[in-house]
């Protein structure tokens, strides 16, 4: 694989690794999801990210746990939702989401959101 390909694989592995065993969850998980939301703009990165074992399934707990707290990290919810949306453009990742709990996480997030936020969210998607 070319050096750029190796770099992409590394960057696709890091968010998944960071979400599985975060060193400092308050900072490392939001940073990893922020980077991932930027990387997933590219189709080739979506393919690589989906190939990382269990990567798509890591997004569901972020949606559920964040939506259920009294003061959720709105930016983390937004960027996790952005990652989910971008992954829906890759069929295999979208199929993996069906059994991973991502849809239930989105439902939980929508239930907890204020009406204004839900309206904006549904208009974008």
N, CA, C and O atoms as a GROMACS GRO file, in nm:
protein
  500
    1UNK      N    1   0.084  -0.117   0.000
    1UNK     CA    2   0.000   0.000   0.000
    1UNK      C    3   0.090   0.124   0.000
    1UNK      O    4   0.197   0.123   0.061
    2UNK      N    5   0.046   0.227  -0.067
    2UNK     CA    6   0.123   0.351  -0.073
    2UNK      C    7   0.125   0.419   0.063
    2UNK      O    8   0.040   0.391   0.148
    3UNK      N    9   0.223   0.509   0.085
    3UNK     CA   10   0.232   0.578   0.214
    3UNK      C   11   0.104   0.653   0.250
    3UNK      O   12   0.064   0.654   0.367
    4UNK      N   13   0.038   0.717   0.154
    4UNK     CA   14  -0.086   0.788   0.182
    4UNK      C   15  -0.194   0.690   0.226
    4UNK      O   16  -0.272   0.720   0.317
    5UNK      N   17  -0.199   0.574   0.163
    5UNK     CA   18  -0.296   0.471   0.203
    5UNK      C   19  -0.270   0.424   0.345
    5UNK      O   20  -0.365   0.403   0.421
    6UNK      N   21  -0.143   0.406   0.381
    6UNK     CA   22  -0.109   0.366   0.517
    6UNK      C   23  -0.151   0.473   0.619
    6UNK      O   24  -0.198   0.442   0.728
    7UNK      N   25  -0.133   0.599   0.581
    7UNK     CA   26  -0.173   0.708   0.669
    7UNK      C   27  -0.324   0.709   0.689
    7UNK      O   28  -0.371   0.731   0.800
    8UNK      N   29  -0.400   0.686   0.583
    8UNK     CA   30  -0.546   0.680   0.595
    8UNK      C   31  -0.590   0.565   0.684
    8UNK      O   32  -0.680   0.581   0.766
    9UNK      N   33  -0.528   0.450   0.668
    9UNK     CA   34  -0.562   0.335   0.752
    9UNK      C   35  -0.533   0.369   0.898
    9UNK      O   36  -0.613   0.338   0.986
   10UNK      N   37  -0.420   0.431   0.924
   10UNK     CA   38  -0.385   0.471   1.061
   10UNK      C   39  -0.490   0.564   1.118
   10UNK      O   40  -0.534   0.546   1.232
   11UNK      N   41  -0.532   0.664   1.041
   11UNK     CA   42  -0.630   0.761   1.090
   11UNK      C   43  -0.770   0.701   1.104
   11UNK      O   44  -0.850   0.752   1.183
   12UNK      N   45  -0.800   0.597   1.032
   12UNK     CA   46  -0.928   0.529   1.050
   12UNK      C   47  -0.926   0.438   1.172
   12UNK      O   48  -1.028   0.420   1.237
   13UNK      N   49  -0.811   0.382   1.203
   13UNK     CA   50  -0.798   0.296   1.320
   13UNK      C   51  -0.798   0.376   1.451
   13UNK      O   52  -0.850   0.328   1.552
   14UNK      N   53  -0.742   0.496   1.449
   14UNK     CA   54  -0.726   0.572   1.572
   14UNK      C   55  -0.858   0.610   1.639
   14UNK      O   56  -0.871   0.590   1.760
   15UNK      N   57  -0.957   0.665   1.568
   15UNK     CA   58  -1.084   0.696   1.638
   15UNK      C   59  -1.148   0.573   1.698
   15UNK      O   60  -1.202   0.579   1.809
   16UNK      N   61  -1.142   0.461   1.627
   16UNK     CA   62  -1.201   0.338   1.681
   16UNK      C   63  -1.127   0.294   1.806
   16UNK      O   64  -1.189   0.256   1.905
   17UNK      N   65  -0.996   0.298   1.803
   17UNK     CA   66  -0.916   0.260   1.920
   17UNK      C   67  -0.942   0.355   2.036
   17UNK      O   68  -0.955   0.312   2.151
   18UNK      N   69  -0.948   0.483   2.006
   18UNK     CA   70  -0.969   0.584   2.109
   18UNK      C   71  -1.106   0.568   2.176
   18UNK      O   72  -1.118   0.592   2.296
   19UNK      N   73  -1.208   0.529   2.101
   19UNK     CA   74  -1.341   0.511   2.159
   19UNK      C   75  -1.353   0.380   2.236
   19UNK      O   76  -1.433   0.370   2.328
   20UNK      N   77  -1.273   0.281   2.199
   20UNK     CA   78  -1.277   0.152   2.271
   20UNK      C   79  -1.211   0.163   2.407
   20UNK      O   80  -1.265   0.118   2.508
   21UNK      N   81  -1.092   0.224   2.410
   21UNK     CA   82  -1.016   0.236   2.534
   21UNK      C   83  -0.963   0.379   2.548
   21UNK      O   84  -0.843   0.403   2.531
   22UNK      N   85  -1.051   0.472   2.580
   22UNK     CA   86  -1.005   0.612   2.587
   22UNK      C   87  -0.914   0.636   2.707
   22UNK      O   88  -0.941   0.589   2.818
   23UNK      N   89  -0.807   0.708   2.682
   23UNK     CA   90  -0.714   0.744   2.789
   23UNK      C   91  -0.778   0.849   2.879
   23UNK      O   92  -0.772   0.839   3.001
   24UNK      N   93  -0.839   0.949   2.818
   24UNK     CA   94  -0.909   1.055   2.890
   24UNK      C   95  -1.040   1.079   2.816
   24UNK      O   96  -1.044   1.162   2.725
   25UNK      N   97  -1.147   1.009   2.852
   25UNK     CA   98  -1.272   1.012   2.775
   25UNK      C   99  -1.330   1.151   2.755
   25UNK      O  100  -1.394   1.177   2.653
   26UNK      N  101  -1.309   1.240   2.849
   26UNK     CA  102  -1.364   1.375   2.837
   26UNK      C  103  -1.305   1.451   2.719
   26UNK      O  104  -1.372   1.534   2.658
   27UNK      N  105  -1.180   1.420   2.687
   27UNK     CA  106  -1.113   1.492   2.580
   27UNK      C  107  -1.085   1.406   2.457
   27UNK      O  108  -1.101   1.451   2.343
   28UNK      N  109  -1.044   1.282   2.479
   28UNK     CA  110  -1.001   1.201   2.366
   28UNK      C  111  -1.116   1.155   2.278
   28UNK      O  112  -1.102   1.151   2.156
   29UNK      N  113  -1.230   1.120   2.336
   29UNK     CA  114  -1.343   1.075   2.255
   29UNK      C  115  -1.397   1.189   2.168
   29UNK      O  116  -1.414   1.169   2.048
   30UNK      N  117  -1.424   1.309   2.224
   30UNK     CA  118  -1.469   1.418   2.135
   30UNK      C  119  -1.366   1.452   2.028
   30UNK      O  120  -1.404   1.483   1.914
   31UNK      N  121  -1.238   1.448   2.061
   31UNK     CA  122  -1.134   1.478   1.961
   31UNK      C  123  -1.135   1.374   1.849
   31UNK      O  124  -1.123   1.408   1.732
   32UNK      N  125  -1.148   1.246   1.887
   32UNK     CA  126  -1.150   1.139   1.788
   32UNK      C  127  -1.272   1.150   1.697
   32UNK      O  128  -1.260   1.133   1.576
   33UNK      N  129  -1.388   1.178   1.755
   33UNK     CA  130  -1.510   1.190   1.675
   33UNK      C  131  -1.503   1.313   1.585
   33UNK      O  132  -1.551   1.309   1.472
   34UNK      N  133  -1.445   1.422   1.634
   34UNK     CA  134  -1.428   1.541   1.551
   34UNK      C  135  -1.342   1.509   1.428
   34UNK      O  136  -1.379   1.543   1.316
   35UNK      N  137  -1.230   1.443   1.451
   35UNK     CA  138  -1.142   1.405   1.339
   35UNK      C  139  -1.213   1.310   1.244
   35UNK      O  140  -1.203   1.323   1.122
   36UNK      N  141  -1.284   1.214   1.300
   36UNK     CA  142  -1.356   1.117   1.218
   36UNK      C  143  -1.462   1.185   1.132
   36UNK      O  144  -1.480   1.149   1.015
   37UNK      N  145  -1.533   1.282   1.188
   37UNK     CA  146  -1.637   1.350   1.110
   37UNK      C  147  -1.577   1.424   0.991
   37UNK      O  148  -1.642   1.440   0.888
   38UNK      N  149  -1.454   1.469   1.005
   38UNK     CA  150  -1.386   1.535   0.892
   38UNK      C  151  -1.334   1.433   0.791
   38UNK      O  152  -1.343   1.455   0.670
   39UNK      N  153  -1.280   1.323   0.841
   39UNK     CA  154  -1.224   1.221   0.752
   39UNK      C  155  -1.332   1.151   0.670
   39UNK      O  156  -1.308   1.117   0.554
   40UNK      N  157  -1.448   1.129   0.728
   40UNK     CA  158  -1.553   1.053   0.659
   40UNK      C  159  -1.615   1.128   0.541
   40UNK      O  160  -1.702   1.073   0.473
   41UNK      N  161  -1.573   1.249   0.517
   41UNK     CA  162  -1.619   1.322   0.398
   41UNK      C  163  -1.576   1.250   0.270
   41UNK      O  164  -1.640   1.262   0.165
   42UNK      N  165  -1.466   1.176   0.280
   42UNK     CA  166  -1.412   1.106   0.165
   42UNK      C  167  -1.463   0.962   0.161
   42UNK      O  168  -1.460   0.892   0.262
   43UNK      N  169  -1.511   0.921   0.046
   43UNK     CA  170  -1.566   0.786   0.030
   43UNK      C  171  -1.465   0.678   0.066
   43UNK      O  172  -1.499   0.580   0.132
   44UNK      N  173  -1.341   0.695   0.024
   44UNK     CA  174  -1.239   0.594   0.051
   44UNK      C  175  -1.218   0.576   0.202
   44UNK      O  176  -1.187   0.466   0.247
   45UNK      N  177  -1.232   0.682   0.277
   45UNK     CA  178  -1.216   0.673   0.422
   45UNK      C  179  -1.334   0.599   0.483
   45UNK      O  180  -1.317   0.523   0.578
   46UNK      N  181  -1.455   0.620   0.429
   46UNK     CA  182  -1.572   0.546   0.479
   46UNK      C  183  -1.551   0.396   0.463
   46UNK      O  184  -1.585   0.317   0.552
   47UNK      N  185  -1.495   0.358   0.349
   47UNK     CA  186  -1.469   0.216   0.323
   47UNK      C  187  -1.368   0.163   0.423
   47UNK      O  188  -1.389   0.057   0.482
   48UNK      N  189  -1.260   0.237   0.444
   48UNK     CA  190  -1.157   0.193   0.539
   48UNK      C  191  -1.210   0.187   0.681
   48UNK      O  192  -1.180   0.093   0.754
   49UNK      N  193  -1.288   0.286   0.721
   49UNK     CA  194  -1.340   0.289   0.857
   49UNK      C  195  -1.434   0.171   0.882
   49UNK      O  196  -1.431   0.111   0.989
   50UNK      N  197  -1.515   0.139   0.785
   50UNK     CA  198  -1.609   0.029   0.801
   50UNK      C  199  -1.537  -0.105   0.812
   50UNK      O  200  -1.586  -0.198   0.876
   51UNK      N  201  -1.419  -0.114   0.752
   51UNK     CA  202  -1.342  -0.239   0.757
   51UNK      C  203  -1.280  -0.263   0.894
   51UNK      O  204  -1.248  -0.377   0.928
   52UNK      N  205  -1.262  -0.157   0.973
   52UNK     CA  206  -1.208  -0.173   1.108
   52UNK      C  207  -1.312  -0.247   1.190
   52UNK      O  208  -1.427  -0.204   1.199
   53UNK      N  209  -1.274  -0.357   1.249
   53UNK     CA  210  -1.366  -0.444   1.321
   53UNK      C  211  -1.442  -0.369   1.430
   53UNK      O  212  -1.382  -0.314   1.522
   54UNK      N  213  -1.574  -0.368   1.419
   54UNK     CA  214  -1.659  -0.306   1.520
   54UNK      C  215  -1.663  -0.155   1.521
   54UNK      O  216  -1.717  -0.096   1.614
   55UNK      N  217  -1.608  -0.091   1.420
   55UNK     CA  218  -1.599   0.055   1.421
   55UNK      C  219  -1.736   0.121   1.415
   55UNK      O  220  -1.761   0.216   1.489
   56UNK      N  221  -1.825   0.073   1.329
   56UNK     CA  222  -1.957   0.134   1.316
   56UNK      C  223  -2.035   0.117   1.447
   56UNK      O  224  -2.110   0.206   1.487
   57UNK      N  225  -2.017   0.003   1.512
   57UNK     CA  226  -2.089  -0.023   1.637
   57UNK      C  227  -2.045   0.070   1.750
   57UNK      O  228  -2.119   0.086   1.848
   58UNK      N  229  -1.928   0.130   1.740
   58UNK     CA  230  -1.880   0.221   1.844
   58UNK      C  231  -1.959   0.351   1.850
   58UNK      O  232  -1.957   0.420   1.952
   59UNK      N  233  -2.028   0.385   1.743
   59UNK     CA  234  -2.101   0.512   1.740
   59UNK      C  235  -2.230   0.506   1.820
   59UNK      O  236  -2.272   0.608   1.876
   60UNK      N  237  -2.294   0.391   1.826
   60UNK     CA  238  -2.424   0.378   1.895
   60UNK      C  239  -2.416   0.416   2.043
   60UNK      O  240  -2.499   0.494   2.089
   61UNK      N  241  -2.320   0.365   2.119
   61UNK     CA  242  -2.315   0.404   2.262
   61UNK      C  243  -2.292   0.553   2.282
   61UNK      O  244  -2.338   0.610   2.381
   62UNK      N  245  -2.221   0.616   2.190
   62UNK     CA  246  -2.198   0.760   2.203
   62UNK      C  247  -2.329   0.836   2.189
   62UNK      O  248  -2.352   0.935   2.259
   63UNK      N  249  -2.415   0.791   2.099
   63UNK     CA  250  -2.544   0.856   2.081
   63UNK      C  251  -2.634   0.833   2.202
   63UNK      O  252  -2.698   0.926   2.251
   64UNK      N  253  -2.638   0.710   2.249
   64UNK     CA  254  -2.728   0.676   2.361
   64UNK      C  255  -2.682   0.736   2.492
   64UNK      O  256  -2.762   0.799   2.563
   65UNK      N  257  -2.555   0.719   2.526
   65UNK     CA  258  -2.508   0.767   2.656
   65UNK      C  259  -2.510   0.919   2.664
   65UNK      O  260  -2.538   0.975   2.770
   66UNK      N  261  -2.481   0.984   2.555
   66UNK     CA  262  -2.480   1.130   2.555
   66UNK      C  263  -2.620   1.187   2.558
   66UNK      O  264  -2.642   1.292   2.620
   67UNK      N  265  -2.715   1.121   2.494
   67UNK     CA  266  -2.851   1.172   2.490
   67UNK      C  267  -2.922   1.155   2.623
   67UNK      O  268  -3.018   1.226   2.652
   68UNK      N  269  -2.875   1.062   2.705
   68UNK     CA  270  -2.947   1.031   2.828
   68UNK      C  271  -2.900   1.113   2.949
   68UNK      O  272  -2.965   1.110   3.054
   69UNK      N  273  -2.791   1.185   2.937
   69UNK     CA  274  -2.743   1.264   3.051
   69UNK      C  275  -2.816   1.398   3.057
   69UNK      O  276  -2.871   1.445   2.958
   70UNK      N  277  -2.814   1.459   3.175
   70UNK     CA  278  -2.887   1.584   3.195
   70UNK      C  279  -2.832   1.697   3.107
   70UNK      O  280  -2.909   1.774   3.050
   71UNK      N  281  -2.701   1.705   3.096
   71UNK     CA  282  -2.640   1.810   3.014
   71UNK      C  283  -2.549   1.744   2.910
   71UNK      O  284  -2.427   1.737   2.930
   72UNK      N  285  -2.606   1.695   2.801
   72UNK     CA  286  -2.525   1.623   2.703
   72UNK      C  287  -2.426   1.715   2.632
   72UNK      O  288  -2.447   1.836   2.623
   73UNK      N  289  -2.320   1.656   2.583
   73UNK     CA  290  -2.222   1.730   2.504
   73UNK      C  291  -2.282   1.746   2.364
   73UNK      O  292  -2.274   1.655   2.281
   74UNK      N  293  -2.343   1.861   2.339
   74UNK     CA  294  -2.414   1.884   2.213
   74UNK      C  295  -2.322   1.870   2.092
   74UNK      O  296  -2.362   1.818   1.989
   75UNK      N  297  -2.199   1.918   2.105
   75UNK     CA  298  -2.106   1.909   1.992
   75UNK      C  299  -2.072   1.764   1.961
   75UNK      O  300  -2.063   1.726   1.844
   76UNK      N  301  -2.053   1.683   2.064
   76UNK     CA  302  -2.025   1.541   2.043
   76UNK      C  303  -2.144   1.472   1.977
   76UNK      O  304  -2.126   1.390   1.887
   77UNK      N  305  -2.265   1.503   2.023
   77UNK     CA  306  -2.385   1.446   1.960
   77UNK      C  307  -2.394   1.485   1.813
   77UNK      O  308  -2.423   1.402   1.727
   78UNK      N  309  -2.370   1.613   1.786
   78UNK     CA  310  -2.378   1.661   1.648
   78UNK      C  311  -2.275   1.590   1.561
   78UNK      O  312  -2.308   1.542   1.453
   79UNK      N  313  -2.151   1.583   1.606
   79UNK     CA  314  -2.046   1.523   1.524
   79UNK      C  315  -2.063   1.372   1.512
   79UNK      O  316  -2.028   1.315   1.408
   80UNK      N  317  -2.114   1.306   1.614
   80UNK     CA  318  -2.144   1.164   1.604
   80UNK      C  319  -2.255   1.142   1.502
   80UNK      O  320  -2.248   1.052   1.419
   81UNK      N  321  -2.358   1.225   1.509
   81UNK     CA  322  -2.466   1.219   1.410
   81UNK      C  323  -2.414   1.245   1.269
   81UNK      O  324  -2.460   1.182   1.173
   82UNK      N  325  -2.320   1.335   1.256
   82UNK     CA  326  -2.259   1.363   1.126
   82UNK      C  327  -2.184   1.241   1.074
   82UNK      O  328  -2.190   1.209   0.956
   83UNK      N  329  -2.114   1.173   1.163
   83UNK     CA  330  -2.042   1.050   1.124
   83UNK      C  331  -2.142   0.944   1.075
   83UNK      O  332  -2.119   0.879   0.973
   84UNK      N  333  -2.251   0.928   1.149
   84UNK     CA  334  -2.354   0.831   1.110
   84UNK      C  335  -2.410   0.867   0.973
   84UNK      O  336  -2.422   0.780   0.887
   85UNK      N  337  -2.443   0.993   0.954
   85UNK     CA  338  -2.499   1.037   0.826
   85UNK      C  339  -2.401   1.010   0.712
   85UNK      O  340  -2.441   0.959   0.607
   86UNK      N  341  -2.275   1.044   0.731
   86UNK     CA  342  -2.176   1.022   0.626
   86UNK      C  343  -2.158   0.874   0.596
   86UNK      O  344  -2.137   0.837   0.481
   87UNK      N  345  -2.165   0.792   0.697
   87UNK     CA  346  -2.151   0.648   0.676
   87UNK      C  347  -2.270   0.588   0.601
   87UNK      O  348  -2.256   0.482   0.539
   88UNK      N  349  -2.385   0.652   0.606
   88UNK     CA  350  -2.500   0.599   0.533
   88UNK      C  351  -2.479   0.603   0.383
   88UNK      O  352  -2.552   0.537   0.309
   89UNK      N  353  -2.383   0.679   0.337
   89UNK     CA  354  -2.353   0.685   0.194
   89UNK      C  355  -2.271   0.565   0.147
   89UNK      O  356  -2.246   0.549   0.028
   90UNK      N  357  -2.229   0.483   0.240
   90UNK     CA  358  -2.157   0.360   0.208
   90UNK      C  359  -2.246   0.243   0.250
   90UNK      O  360  -2.271   0.224   0.369
   91UNK      N  361  -2.293   0.168   0.155
   91UNK     CA  362  -2.398   0.068   0.178
   91UNK      C  363  -2.362  -0.034   0.287
   91UNK      O  364  -2.446  -0.066   0.371
   92UNK      N  365  -2.241  -0.083   0.286
   92UNK     CA  366  -2.203  -0.184   0.385
   92UNK      C  367  -2.203  -0.126   0.527
   92UNK      O  368  -2.241  -0.194   0.622
   93UNK      N  369  -2.160  -0.003   0.540
   93UNK     CA  370  -2.164   0.061   0.672
   93UNK      C  371  -2.307   0.085   0.715
   93UNK      O  372  -2.341   0.067   0.832
   94UNK      N  373  -2.392   0.126   0.622
   94UNK     CA  374  -2.533   0.149   0.654
   94UNK      C  375  -2.600   0.019   0.699
   94UNK      O  376  -2.681   0.020   0.792
   95UNK      N  377  -2.566  -0.091   0.635
   95UNK     CA  378  -2.621  -0.220   0.676
   95UNK      C  379  -2.574  -0.260   0.815
   95UNK      O  380  -2.650  -0.314   0.895
   96UNK      N  381  -2.447  -0.231   0.844
   96UNK     CA  382  -2.392  -0.263   0.976
   96UNK      C  383  -2.462  -0.182   1.085
   96UNK      O  384  -2.474  -0.228   1.198
   97UNK      N  385  -2.506  -0.062   1.052
   97UNK     CA  386  -2.574   0.022   1.150
   97UNK      C  387  -2.708  -0.037   1.191
   97UNK      O  388  -2.753  -0.014   1.304
   98UNK      N  389  -2.772  -0.112   1.102
   98UNK     CA  390  -2.902  -0.168   1.133
   98UNK      C  391  -2.901  -0.260   1.254
   98UNK      O  392  -2.998  -0.265   1.329
   99UNK      N  393  -2.794  -0.332   1.273
   99UNK     CA  394  -2.787  -0.428   1.384
   99UNK      C  395  -2.700  -0.377   1.501
   99UNK      O  396  -2.679  -0.449   1.598
  100UNK      N  397  -2.651  -0.254   1.490
  100UNK     CA  398  -2.558  -0.206   1.591
  100UNK      C  399  -2.621  -0.116   1.697
  100UNK      O  400  -2.555  -0.081   1.795
  101UNK      N  401  -2.746  -0.080   1.680
  101UNK     CA  402  -2.810   0.008   1.776
  101UNK      C  403  -2.798   0.155   1.743
  101UNK      O  404  -2.839   0.240   1.823
  102UNK      N  405  -2.743   0.188   1.627
  102UNK     CA  406  -2.727   0.328   1.589
  102UNK      C  407  -2.864   0.393   1.571
  102UNK      O  408  -2.884   0.507   1.613
  103UNK      N  409  -2.958   0.321   1.509
  103UNK     CA  410  -3.091   0.379   1.486
  103UNK      C  411  -3.158   0.410   1.620
  103UNK      O  412  -3.216   0.517   1.636
  104UNK      N  413  -3.150   0.318   1.714
  104UNK     CA  414  -3.208   0.343   1.847
  104UNK      C  415  -3.139   0.460   1.914
  104UNK      O  416  -3.203   0.539   1.983
  105UNK      N  417  -3.008   0.474   1.895
  105UNK     CA  418  -2.935   0.587   1.949
  105UNK      C  419  -2.984   0.719   1.892
  105UNK      O  420  -2.996   0.817   1.964
  106UNK      N  421  -3.012   0.721   1.762
  106UNK     CA  422  -3.066   0.841   1.698
  106UNK      C  423  -3.205   0.874   1.751
  106UNK      O  424  -3.239   0.990   1.772
  107UNK      N  425  -3.286   0.770   1.773
  107UNK     CA  426  -3.420   0.791   1.829
  107UNK      C  427  -3.410   0.849   1.970
  107UNK      O  428  -3.481   0.943   2.004
  108UNK      N  429  -3.321   0.793   2.051
  108UNK     CA  430  -3.301   0.845   2.186
  108UNK      C  431  -3.256   0.990   2.183
  108UNK      O  432  -3.303   1.072   2.262
  109UNK      N  433  -3.166   1.021   2.092
  109UNK     CA  434  -3.117   1.157   2.079
  109UNK      C  435  -3.230   1.251   2.040
  109UNK      O  436  -3.241   1.361   2.095
  110UNK      N  437  -3.314   1.210   1.947
  110UNK     CA  438  -3.426   1.294   1.902
  110UNK      C  439  -3.527   1.314   2.015
  110UNK      O  440  -3.585   1.422   2.026
  111UNK      N  441  -3.548   1.214   2.097
  111UNK     CA  442  -3.642   1.227   2.210
  111UNK      C  443  -3.593   1.330   2.311
  111UNK      O  444  -3.673   1.404   2.369
  112UNK      N  445  -3.463   1.335   2.333
  112UNK     CA  446  -3.407   1.424   2.434
  112UNK      C  447  -3.385   1.566   2.383
  112UNK      O  448  -3.373   1.660   2.462
  113UNK      N  449  -3.382   1.583   2.252
  113UNK     CA  450  -3.351   1.714   2.194
  113UNK      C  451  -3.470   1.808   2.209
  113UNK      O  452  -3.585   1.765   2.220
  114UNK      N  453  -3.440   1.936   2.210
  114UNK     CA  454  -3.548   2.034   2.210
  114UNK      C  455  -3.613   2.035   2.074
  114UNK      O  456  -3.553   1.991   1.976
  115UNK      N  457  -3.734   2.085   2.066
  115UNK     CA  458  -3.807   2.082   1.940
  115UNK      C  459  -3.734   2.159   1.830
  115UNK      O  460  -3.737   2.118   1.714
  116UNK      N  461  -3.670   2.269   1.865
  116UNK     CA  462  -3.598   2.346   1.763
  116UNK      C  463  -3.484   2.265   1.702
  116UNK      O  464  -3.462   2.269   1.581
  117UNK      N  465  -3.412   2.192   1.788
  117UNK     CA  466  -3.301   2.112   1.739
  117UNK      C  467  -3.348   1.997   1.652
  117UNK      O  468  -3.284   1.966   1.552
  118UNK      N  469  -3.459   1.932   1.688
  118UNK     CA  470  -3.510   1.822   1.609
  118UNK      C  471  -3.552   1.871   1.472
  118UNK      O  472  -3.527   1.804   1.372
  119UNK      N  473  -3.615   1.990   1.466
  119UNK     CA  474  -3.656   2.046   1.338
  119UNK      C  475  -3.537   2.073   1.248
  119UNK      O  476  -3.543   2.045   1.128
  120UNK      N  477  -3.430   2.125   1.304
  120UNK     CA  478  -3.310   2.153   1.226
  120UNK      C  479  -3.248   2.021   1.180
  120UNK      O  480  -3.207   2.008   1.065
  121UNK      N  481  -3.243   1.925   1.270
  121UNK     CA  482  -3.183   1.795   1.239
  121UNK      C  483  -3.259   1.725   1.127
  121UNK      O  484  -3.198   1.672   1.035
  122UNK      N  485  -3.391   1.725   1.135
  122UNK     CA  486  -3.469   1.654   1.032
  122UNK      C  487  -3.467   1.728   0.900
  122UNK      O  488  -3.480   1.666   0.795
  123UNK      N  489  -3.449   1.860   0.904
  123UNK     CA  490  -3.442   1.935   0.778
  123UNK      C  491  -3.312   1.908   0.706
  123UNK      O  492  -3.308   1.909   0.583
  124UNK      N  493  -3.205   1.884   0.780
  124UNK     CA  494  -3.073   1.860   0.720
  124UNK      C  495  -3.068   1.721   0.662
  124UNK      O  496  -3.015   1.702   0.552
  125UNK      N  497  -3.122   1.624   0.731
  125UNK     CA  498  -3.114   1.486   0.684
  125UNK      C  499  -3.225   1.463   0.590
  125UNK      O  500  -3.238   1.352   0.537
   0.00000   0.00000   0.00000
